[in-house]
């Protein structure tokens, strides 16, 4: 089974990248402070947003299936890269009349979201040039 596919195109406008998945289109850019146009999120923010969206959706799906009173999920993410590697800090706030046991279980489920598994596992990137 093939996974998702995205295209990224950059043209004349410095650092603005047009992204598309066949259904949706969006933009990434760099901040004006480093020469970008600040017309969209920077690449690191896009990566963090993937984890935040996946975490939120996974928790909502799980709570809905269990018929738990989860009213909302708020996820704050930050990332710091050093010579030793990259550290992502994820803070999750759960809204609703949930028991302590339900909250603890949802925290465990957050670690089972597909993007968490991808980002915490081994990642191999293969690059190649396509003919023009």
DSSP file (Angstrom, degrees, kcal/mol; ACC not computed):
  #  RESIDUE AA STRUCTURE BP1 BP2  ACC     N-H-->O    O-->H-N    N-H-->O    O-->H-N    TCO  KAPPA ALPHA  PHI   PSI    X-CA   Y-CA   Z-CA
    1    1 A X              0   0    0      0, 0.0     2,-0.2     0, 0.0     0, 0.0   0.000 360.0 360.0 360.0 124.4    0.0    0.0    0.0
    2    2 A X        -     0   0    0      1,-0.1     3,-0.1     3,-0.0     2,-0.1  -0.499 360.0-138.8 -76.7 144.1    1.5    3.3   -1.1
    3    3 A X        -     0   0    0      1,-0.2    -1,-0.1    -2,-0.2     0, 0.0  -0.143  43.2 -52.1 -88.7-170.6    1.5    6.1    1.5
    4    4 A X        -     0   0    0     -2,-0.1     2,-0.4     1,-0.0    -1,-0.2  -0.204  51.2-151.4 -63.2 156.0    0.8    9.8    0.9
    5    5 A X        -     0   0    0     16,-0.2     2,-0.4    -3,-0.1    -1,-0.0  -0.999  13.5-178.7-134.2 134.2    2.5   11.7   -1.8
    6    6 A X        -     0   0    0     -2,-0.4     2,-0.4    16,-0.1    15,-0.2  -0.977  14.0-148.9-132.7 143.9    3.4   15.4   -1.9
    7    7 A X  E     -A   20   0A   0     13,-2.8    13,-1.8    -2,-0.4     2,-0.4  -0.882   8.3-162.9-109.5 148.6    5.0   17.6   -4.5
    8    8 A X  E     -A   19   0A   0     -2,-0.4     2,-0.4    11,-0.2    11,-0.2  -0.995   9.7-179.2-132.1 125.4    7.1   20.7   -3.6
    9    9 A X  E     -A   18   0A   0      9,-2.3     9,-3.2    -2,-0.4     2,-0.4  -0.988   7.2-172.9-130.3 133.3    7.9   23.4   -6.2
   10   10 A X  E     +A   17   0A   0     -2,-0.4     7,-0.1     7,-0.2     2,-0.1  -0.964  14.1 163.4-122.2 142.5   10.0   26.6   -5.9
   11   11 A X        -     0   0    0      5,-0.6     4,-0.2    -2,-0.4     5,-0.1  -0.097  58.0 -35.0-127.2-135.1   10.3   29.2   -8.6
   12   12 A X  S    S+     0   0    0      2,-0.1     2,-0.5    -2,-0.1    -2,-0.0   0.826 106.5  87.7 -68.0 -34.9   11.3   32.8   -8.9
   13   13 A X  S >  S-     0   0    0      3,-0.1     3,-1.2     1,-0.1    -2,-0.4  -0.553  92.9-108.6 -74.1 117.7   10.1   34.0   -5.5
   14   14 A X  T 3  S-     0   0    0     -2,-0.5    23,-0.4     1,-0.2    16,-0.2  -0.215  87.1 -16.7 -53.0 121.6   12.9   33.4   -3.0
   15   15 A X  T 3  S+     0   0    0     -4,-0.2     2,-0.5     1,-0.2    -1,-0.2   0.276  93.7 130.1  72.9  -6.7   12.1   30.5   -0.6
   16   16 A X    <   -     0   0    0     -3,-1.2    -5,-0.6    13,-0.1     2,-0.5  -0.699  39.6-165.7 -80.8 124.0    8.3   30.3   -1.2
   17   17 A X  E     -AB  10  28A   0     11,-3.1    11,-2.2    -2,-0.5     2,-0.6  -0.933  13.8-144.6-114.6 129.7    7.5   26.7   -1.9
   18   18 A X  E     -AB   9  27A   0     -9,-3.2    -9,-2.3    -2,-0.5     2,-0.3  -0.834  22.0-167.3 -91.9 123.3    4.2   25.5   -3.4
   19   19 A X  E     +AB   8  26A   0      7,-3.2     7,-2.2    -2,-0.6     2,-0.3  -0.857  10.3 171.4-112.7 145.7    3.1   22.2   -1.9
   20   20 A X  E     -AB   7  25A   0    -13,-1.8   -13,-2.8    -2,-0.3     5,-0.2  -0.994  27.2-169.4-152.9 149.0    0.3   19.9   -3.2
   21   21 A X        -     0   0    0      3,-1.9   -16,-0.2    -2,-0.3     4,-0.1   0.196  64.9 -92.3-121.0  13.7   -1.0   16.4   -2.5
   22   22 A X  S    S+     0   0    0      2,-0.5     3,-0.1     1,-0.1   -16,-0.1   0.103 123.2  40.8  96.9 -22.8   -3.3   16.1   -5.5
   23   23 A X  S    S+     0   0    0      1,-0.3     2,-0.3     0, 0.0    -1,-0.1   0.650 115.7  37.7-120.2 -42.3   -6.3   17.4   -3.5
   24   24 A X        -     0   0    0      2,-0.0    -3,-1.9     0, 0.0    -2,-0.5  -0.794  60.3-158.9-116.0 155.4   -5.0   20.3   -1.4
   25   25 A X  E     +B   20   0A   0     -2,-0.3     2,-0.3    -5,-0.2    -5,-0.2  -0.994  18.9 159.2-132.8 141.9   -2.4   23.0   -2.0
   26   26 A X  E     -B   19   0A   0     -7,-2.2    -7,-3.2    -2,-0.4     2,-0.4  -0.915  28.5-118.1-151.6 176.5   -0.5   25.1    0.6
   27   27 A X  E     -B   18   0A   0     -2,-0.3    14,-0.6    -9,-0.2     2,-0.3  -0.935  12.6-167.0-127.2 142.8    2.6   27.2    0.9
   28   28 A X  E     +Bc  17  41A   0    -11,-2.2   -11,-3.1    -2,-0.4     2,-0.3  -0.924  21.6 159.2-119.0 153.1    5.8   27.0    2.9
   29   29 A X        -     0   0    0     12,-1.8     2,-0.3    -2,-0.3    14,-0.2  -0.915  35.7-107.1-156.8 177.6    8.2   29.9    3.2
   30   30 A X        -     0   0    0     -2,-0.3     8,-2.0   -16,-0.2     9,-0.2  -0.828  45.4 -89.7-112.6 157.0   11.0   31.3    5.4
   31   31 A X    > > -     0   0    0     -2,-0.3     5,-2.1     6,-0.2     3,-1.7  -0.251  33.8-116.3 -62.4 153.5   10.7   34.3    7.7
   32   32 A X  G > 5S+     0   0    0      1,-0.3     3,-1.9     3,-0.2    -1,-0.1   0.804 110.2  73.6 -59.1 -29.8   11.5   37.7    6.2
   33   33 A X  G 3 5S+     0   0    0      1,-0.3    -1,-0.3     2,-0.1    -2,-0.0   0.715 105.0  36.4 -61.8 -20.2   14.5   37.9    8.7
   34   34 A X  G < 5S-     0   0    0     -3,-1.7    -1,-0.3     2,-0.0    -2,-0.2   0.142 132.7 -83.5-119.0  20.1   16.4   35.4    6.5
   35   35 A X  T < 5S+     0   0    0     -3,-1.9    -3,-0.2     1,-0.3    -2,-0.1   0.426  88.8 122.9 101.5  -1.1   15.2   36.5    3.1
   36   36 A X      < -     0   0    0     -5,-2.1    -1,-0.3   -21,-0.1   -21,-0.1  -0.259  67.4-121.4 -83.9 177.5   11.9   34.8    2.8
   37   37 A X        -     0   0    0    -23,-0.4    -6,-0.2   -24,-0.1    -5,-0.1   0.478  33.5-132.4 -96.9  -4.7    8.5   36.4    2.2
   38   38 A X        +     0   0    0     -8,-2.0    -7,-0.1     1,-0.1     3,-0.1   0.858  61.6 138.0  54.8  38.8    6.9   35.0    5.4
   39   39 A X        +     0   0    0     -9,-0.2     2,-0.3     2,-0.1   -12,-0.1   0.472  69.4   4.1 -92.2  -2.9    3.9   33.9    3.3
   40   40 A X  S    S-     0   0    0    -10,-0.1   -12,-0.2   -14,-0.1   -11,-0.2  -0.961  96.7 -60.4-165.0 175.4    3.5   30.5    5.0
   41   41 A X  B     -c   28   0A   0    -14,-0.6   -12,-1.8    -2,-0.3     2,-0.1  -0.292  54.0-110.5 -67.0 152.3    5.0   28.4    7.8
   42   42 A X    >>  -     0   0    0    -14,-0.2     4,-1.7     1,-0.1     3,-0.7  -0.419  36.7-100.7 -75.7 160.3    8.6   27.4    7.7
   43   43 A X  H 3> S+     0   0    0      1,-0.3     4,-2.0     2,-0.2     5,-0.2   0.847 121.4  55.1 -53.8 -39.8    9.4   23.7    7.1
   44   44 A X  H 3> S+     0   0    0      1,-0.2     4,-2.3     2,-0.2    -1,-0.3   0.879 106.7  51.6 -63.4 -36.0   10.0   22.9   10.8
   45   45 A X  H <> S+     0   0    0     -3,-0.7     4,-2.4     2,-0.2    -1,-0.2   0.870 107.2  53.3 -67.3 -35.9    6.6   24.3   11.7
   46   46 A X  H  X S+     0   0    0     -4,-1.7     4,-1.6     2,-0.2    -2,-0.2   0.906 108.6  49.6 -64.3 -40.9    5.0   22.1    9.0
   47   47 A X  H  X S+     0   0    0     -4,-2.0     4,-1.5     1,-0.2    -2,-0.2   0.937 113.0  45.9 -63.2 -46.3    6.7   19.0   10.5
   48   48 A X  H  X S+     0   0    0     -4,-2.3     4,-2.5     1,-0.2    -2,-0.2   0.873 108.7  56.5 -63.6 -36.7    5.5   19.9   14.0
   49   49 A X  H  X S+     0   0    0     -4,-2.4     4,-2.8     1,-0.2     5,-0.2   0.841 101.9  57.4 -66.1 -31.5    2.0   20.6   12.7
   50   50 A X  H  X S+     0   0    0     -4,-1.6     4,-2.4    -3,-0.2    -1,-0.2   0.937 110.1  43.1 -60.1 -47.5    1.9   17.1   11.3
   51   51 A X  H  X S+     0   0    0     -4,-1.5     4,-2.5     2,-0.2    -2,-0.2   0.903 114.7  50.2 -66.7 -41.0    2.5   15.6   14.7
   52   52 A X  H  X S+     0   0    0     -4,-2.5     4,-2.3     2,-0.2    -2,-0.2   0.914 113.1  45.2 -63.9 -43.4    0.1   18.0   16.4
   53   53 A X  H  X S+     0   0    0     -4,-2.8     4,-2.6     2,-0.2     5,-0.2   0.928 114.6  48.2 -65.6 -44.8   -2.7   17.2   13.9
   54   54 A X  H  X S+     0   0    0     -4,-2.4     4,-2.6    -5,-0.2     5,-0.2   0.910 112.1  49.3 -63.2 -43.0   -2.1   13.5   14.1
   55   55 A X  H  X S+     0   0    0     -4,-2.5     4,-2.3     2,-0.2     5,-0.2   0.944 113.4  46.3 -60.0 -49.7   -2.1   13.5   17.9
   56   56 A X  H  X S+     0   0    0     -4,-2.3     4,-2.3     1,-0.2    -2,-0.2   0.917 115.0  45.8 -61.5 -46.0   -5.3   15.5   18.0
   57   57 A X  H  X S+     0   0    0     -4,-2.6     4,-2.7     2,-0.2     5,-0.2   0.919 112.0  51.3 -65.2 -44.2   -7.1   13.3   15.5
   58   58 A X  H  X S+     0   0    0     -4,-2.6     4,-2.3    -5,-0.2    -2,-0.2   0.918 112.3  46.1 -60.0 -44.6   -5.9   10.1   17.1
   59   59 A X  H  X S+     0   0    0     -4,-2.3     4,-2.6    -5,-0.2     5,-0.2   0.906 113.0  49.5 -66.0 -41.5   -7.1   11.2   20.5
   60   60 A X  H  X S+     0   0    0     -4,-2.3     4,-2.3    -5,-0.2    -2,-0.2   0.921 112.4  48.0 -63.5 -43.7  -10.5   12.4   19.2
   61   61 A X  H  X S+     0   0    0     -4,-2.7     4,-2.4     2,-0.2    -2,-0.2   0.925 113.5  47.2 -62.2 -44.8  -11.0    9.1   17.3
   62   62 A X  H  X S+     0   0    0     -4,-2.3     4,-2.1    -5,-0.2    -2,-0.2   0.940 113.8  46.3 -63.7 -48.0  -10.1    7.0   20.3
   63   63 A X  H  X>S+     0   0    0     -4,-2.6     5,-2.7     1,-0.2     4,-0.7   0.885 112.2  51.6 -63.8 -38.1  -12.3    9.0   22.7
   64   64 A X  H ><5S+     0   0    0     -4,-2.3     3,-0.6    -5,-0.2    -1,-0.2   0.923 109.9  48.9 -63.8 -43.9  -15.2    8.9   20.2
   65   65 A X  H 3<5S+     0   0    0     -4,-2.4    -1,-0.2     1,-0.2    -2,-0.2   0.869 116.1  43.3 -63.4 -36.6  -14.9    5.1   19.9
   66   66 A X  H 3<5S-     0   0    0     -4,-2.1    -1,-0.2    -5,-0.2    -2,-0.2   0.525 109.6-125.7 -84.8  -6.4  -14.9    4.7   23.7
   67   67 A X  T <<5 +     0   0    0     -4,-0.7     2,-0.2    -3,-0.6    -3,-0.2   0.885  53.1 160.5  59.4  41.4  -17.7    7.3   24.1
   68   68 A X      < -     0   0    0     -5,-2.7     2,-1.7    -6,-0.1    -1,-0.2  -0.637  52.1-110.4 -89.9 152.0  -15.6    9.3   26.5
   69   69 A X        +     0   0    0     28,-0.3     2,-0.7    -2,-0.2    28,-0.5  -0.247  56.4 154.3 -82.6  52.2  -16.5   13.0   27.1
   70   70 A X        +     0   0    0     -2,-1.7    26,-0.3     1,-0.2     3,-0.1  -0.717  14.6 175.6 -80.4 115.0  -13.4   14.5   25.3
   71   71 A X        -     0   0    0     24,-3.1     2,-0.3    -2,-0.7    25,-0.2   0.743  59.9 -14.2 -93.3 -26.7  -14.5   18.0   24.2
   72   72 A X  E     -D   95   0B   0     23,-1.4    23,-3.0     2,-0.0     2,-0.4  -0.984  50.0-141.1-170.1 161.1  -11.3   19.2   22.8
   73   73 A X  E     -D   94   0B   0     -2,-0.3     2,-0.5    21,-0.2    21,-0.2  -1.000  11.1-169.5-132.6 132.7   -7.5   18.7   22.5
   74   74 A X  E     -D   93   0B   0     19,-2.6    19,-3.1    -2,-0.4     2,-0.5  -0.992   8.8-171.1-123.1 123.3   -4.9   21.4   22.5
   75   75 A X  E     -D   92   0B   0     -2,-0.5     2,-0.5    17,-0.2    17,-0.2  -0.963   6.7-167.0-119.9 127.2   -1.3   20.4   21.5
   76   76 A X  E     -D   91   0B   0     15,-2.7    15,-2.8    -2,-0.5     2,-0.4  -0.956  14.2-175.2-111.7 130.4    1.7   22.7   21.9
   77   77 A X  E     +D   90   0B   0     -2,-0.5     2,-0.3    13,-0.2    13,-0.2  -0.956  11.4 171.5-128.7 143.0    4.9   21.6   20.1
   78   78 A X  E     -D   89   0B   0     11,-1.9    11,-2.6    -2,-0.4     2,-0.4  -0.970  13.8-153.7-143.1 159.6    8.4   22.8   20.0
   79   79 A X  E     -D   88   0B   0     -2,-0.3     2,-0.4     9,-0.2     9,-0.2  -0.995   8.6-175.2-139.4 139.8   11.6   21.4   18.5
   80   80 A X  E     -D   87   0B   0      7,-2.4     7,-3.0    -2,-0.4     2,-0.4  -0.990   9.7-159.0-136.4 126.4   15.3   21.9   19.3
   81   81 A X  E     +D   86   0B   0     -2,-0.4     5,-0.2     5,-0.2     2,-0.2  -0.896  18.8 163.9-107.4 134.9   18.1   20.3   17.3
   82   82 A X  E >   -D   85   0B   0      3,-3.1     3,-1.0    -2,-0.4    -2,-0.0  -0.742  56.3 -87.0-132.4-179.1   21.6   19.8   18.7
   83   83 A X  T 3  S+     0   0    0      1,-0.2     3,-0.1    -2,-0.2    -2,-0.0   0.791 127.1  55.5 -62.5 -27.5   24.6   17.8   17.8
   84   84 A X  T 3  S-     0   0    0      1,-0.3     2,-0.3     0, 0.0    -1,-0.2   0.655 123.3 -86.2 -80.6 -16.3   23.2   14.9   19.8
   85   85 A X  E <   -D   82   0B   0     -3,-1.0    -3,-3.1     2,-0.0     2,-0.4  -0.934  55.2 -48.9 142.2-166.4   19.9   14.9   17.8
   86   86 A X  E     -D   81   0B   0     -2,-0.3     2,-0.5    -5,-0.2    -5,-0.2  -0.898  39.2-160.8-112.1 135.1   16.5   16.5   17.7
   87   87 A X  E     -D   80   0B   0     -7,-3.0    -7,-2.4    -2,-0.4     2,-0.5  -0.969   3.0-165.2-116.3 124.2   14.2   16.9   20.7
   88   88 A X  E     -D   79   0B   0     -2,-0.5     2,-0.6    -9,-0.2    -9,-0.2  -0.944   6.1-156.5-108.4 126.9   10.5   17.5   20.2
   89   89 A X  E     -D   78   0B   0    -11,-2.6   -11,-1.9    -2,-0.5     2,-0.5  -0.913  11.9-174.0-102.6 122.9    8.5   18.7   23.2
   90   90 A X  E     -D   77   0B   0     -2,-0.6     2,-0.5   -13,-0.2   -13,-0.2  -0.974   5.0-172.6-122.9 119.6    4.8   17.9   23.0
   91   91 A X  E     -D   76   0B   0    -15,-2.8   -15,-2.7    -2,-0.5     2,-0.5  -0.954   8.7-161.9-113.7 126.3    2.4   19.2   25.6
   92   92 A X  E     -D   75   0B   0     -2,-0.5     2,-0.5   -17,-0.2   -17,-0.2  -0.929   7.4-168.1-116.3 126.7   -1.2   18.0   25.4
   93   93 A X  E     -D   74   0B   0    -19,-3.1   -19,-2.6    -2,-0.5     2,-0.5  -0.961  10.1-157.9-111.6 128.7   -4.2   19.6   27.1
   94   94 A X  E     -D   73   0B   0     -2,-0.5     2,-0.4   -21,-0.2   -21,-0.2  -0.913   2.2-156.3-109.0 128.8   -7.5   17.6   27.2
   95   95 A X  E     +D   72   0B   0    -23,-3.0   -24,-3.1    -2,-0.5   -23,-1.4  -0.872  48.9  61.8-105.1 137.0  -10.8   19.3   27.7
   96   96 A X  S    S-     0   0    0     -2,-0.4     2,-2.1   -26,-0.3   -26,-0.2  -0.583  94.2 -65.1 134.1 165.4  -13.8   17.5   29.0
   97   97 A X  S    S+     0   0    0    -28,-0.5     2,-0.3    -2,-0.2   -28,-0.3  -0.466  72.4 157.5 -82.8  68.4  -15.0   15.7   32.1
   98   98 A X        -     0   0    0     -2,-2.1    -2,-0.1    -4,-0.1     2,-0.1  -0.692  40.1-121.8 -96.1 145.9  -12.5   12.9   31.9
   99   99 A X     >  -     0   0    0     -2,-0.3     4,-2.5     1,-0.1     5,-0.2  -0.351  30.2-107.1 -76.0 165.9  -11.4   10.7   34.7
  100  100 A X  H  > S+     0   0    0      1,-0.2     4,-2.3     2,-0.2     5,-0.2   0.880 122.8  52.7 -60.3 -37.9   -7.7   10.5   35.7
  101  101 A X  H  > S+     0   0    0      2,-0.2     4,-2.2     1,-0.2    -1,-0.2   0.895 109.0  48.7 -66.1 -40.0   -7.6    7.0   34.2
  102  102 A X  H  > S+     0   0    0      2,-0.2     4,-2.4     1,-0.2    -2,-0.2   0.913 111.3  50.2 -65.4 -42.5   -9.1    8.2   30.9
  103  103 A X  H  X S+     0   0    0     -4,-2.5     4,-1.8     2,-0.2    -2,-0.2   0.919 111.3  48.2 -61.7 -43.9   -6.6   11.1   30.8
  104  104 A X  H  X S+     0   0    0     -4,-2.3     4,-1.8     1,-0.2    -1,-0.2   0.902 111.6  50.1 -64.1 -41.1   -3.7    8.7   31.4
  105  105 A X  H  X S+     0   0    0     -4,-2.2     4,-2.5     1,-0.2    -1,-0.2   0.897 108.4  52.7 -64.8 -39.8   -4.9    6.3   28.7
  106  106 A X  H  X S+     0   0    0     -4,-2.4     4,-2.0     1,-0.2    -1,-0.2   0.863 106.1  53.8 -65.0 -35.0   -5.2    9.2   26.2
  107  107 A X  H  X S+     0   0    0     -4,-1.8     4,-0.9     2,-0.2    -1,-0.2   0.909 109.9  47.6 -64.2 -40.7   -1.6   10.2   26.9
  108  108 A X  H >< S+     0   0    0     -4,-1.8     3,-0.6     1,-0.2     4,-0.3   0.911 110.5  51.7 -63.9 -42.0   -0.6    6.6   26.1
  109  109 A X  H >< S+     0   0    0     -4,-2.5     3,-1.9     1,-0.2     4,-0.3   0.840  99.0  65.1 -64.6 -33.8   -2.7    6.7   22.9
  110  110 A X  H >< S+     0   0    0     -4,-2.0     3,-1.3     1,-0.3    -1,-0.2   0.866  97.7  55.2 -57.0 -35.7   -1.0    9.9   21.8
  111  111 A X  T << S+     0   0    0     -4,-0.9    -1,-0.3    -3,-0.6    -2,-0.2   0.579 102.0  59.0 -74.4  -8.1    2.2    8.0   21.6
  112  112 A X  T <  S+     0   0    0     -3,-1.9    -1,-0.2    -4,-0.3    -2,-0.2   0.389  74.9 121.0 -98.8   1.4    0.5    5.5   19.2
  113  113 A X  S <> S-     0   0    0     -3,-1.3     4,-2.1    -4,-0.3     3,-0.5  -0.393  74.5-117.2 -66.2 145.5   -0.5    8.1   16.6
  114  114 A X  H  > S+     0   0    0      1,-0.2     4,-2.2     2,-0.2     5,-0.1   0.847 112.5  49.8 -54.7 -40.3    1.0    7.3   13.2
  115  115 A X  H  > S+     0   0    0      2,-0.2     4,-2.8     1,-0.2    -1,-0.2   0.856 108.1  53.8 -70.5 -33.0    3.2   10.5   13.0
  116  116 A X  H  > S+     0   0    0     -3,-0.5     4,-1.9    -6,-0.2    -1,-0.2   0.926 109.7  48.9 -62.2 -43.7    4.6    9.8   16.5
  117  117 A X  H  X S+     0   0    0     -4,-2.1     4,-0.7     2,-0.2    -2,-0.2   0.911 113.1  47.1 -62.4 -42.7    5.6    6.3   15.3
  118  118 A X  H >< S+     0   0    0     -4,-2.2     3,-0.8     1,-0.2    -2,-0.2   0.953 115.2  44.6 -62.7 -50.0    7.2    7.7   12.2
  119  119 A X  H 3< S+     0   0    0     -4,-2.8    -1,-0.2     1,-0.2    -2,-0.2   0.749 116.7  44.9 -71.4 -24.1    9.2   10.5   14.0
  120  120 A X  H 3< S+     0   0    0     -4,-1.9    -1,-0.2    -5,-0.2    -2,-0.2   0.477 108.0  69.8 -98.4  -2.2   10.3    8.2   16.8
  121  121 A X  S << S-     0   0    0     -3,-0.8     2,-0.3    -4,-0.7    -3,-0.0  -0.373 102.2 -67.5-100.9-176.0   11.3    5.3   14.6
  122  122 A X        -     0   0    0     -2,-0.1     2,-0.5     2,-0.0    -1,-0.1  -0.571  50.5-160.3 -72.7 133.7   14.1    4.9   12.1
  123  123 A X        -     0   0    0     -2,-0.3     2,-0.5    -4,-0.1    -4,-0.0  -0.972   7.9-170.3-120.6 129.8   13.7    7.1    9.1
  124  124 A X        -     0   0    0     -2,-0.5     2,-0.5     2,-0.0    -2,-0.0  -0.983   4.0-164.1-120.1 127.6   15.4    6.5    5.8
  125  125 A X        -     0   0    0     -2,-0.5     2,-0.5     2,-0.0    -2,-0.0  -0.954   1.3-163.8-114.7 122.3   15.3    9.1    3.0
  126  126 A X        -     0   0    0     -2,-0.5     2,-0.4     2,-0.0    -2,-0.0  -0.920   9.7-169.6-105.9 126.7   16.2    8.1   -0.5
  127  127 A X        +     0   0    0     -2,-0.5     2,-0.3     2,-0.0    -2,-0.0  -0.909  13.2 157.5-118.1 143.2   17.0   11.0   -2.9
  128  128 A X        -     0   0    0     -2,-0.4     2,-0.3     2,-0.0    -2,-0.0  -0.980  37.7-109.7-155.4 159.3   17.4   10.9   -6.6
  129  129 A X        -     0   0    0     -2,-0.3     2,-0.3     3,-0.0     3,-0.0  -0.740  25.7-143.0 -92.8 141.1   17.2   13.2   -9.6
  130  130 A X        -     0   0    0     -2,-0.3    -2,-0.0     1,-0.1     0, 0.0  -0.793  31.4 -97.7 -98.7 147.4   14.4   12.9  -12.2
  131  131 A X              0   0    0     -2,-0.3    -1,-0.1     1,-0.1     0, 0.0  -0.296 360.0 360.0 -62.1 147.2   15.1   13.5  -15.8
  132  132 A X              0   0    0     -3,-0.0    -1,-0.1     0, 0.0    -2,-0.0   0.460 360.0 360.0 -88.9 360.0   14.2   16.9  -17.1
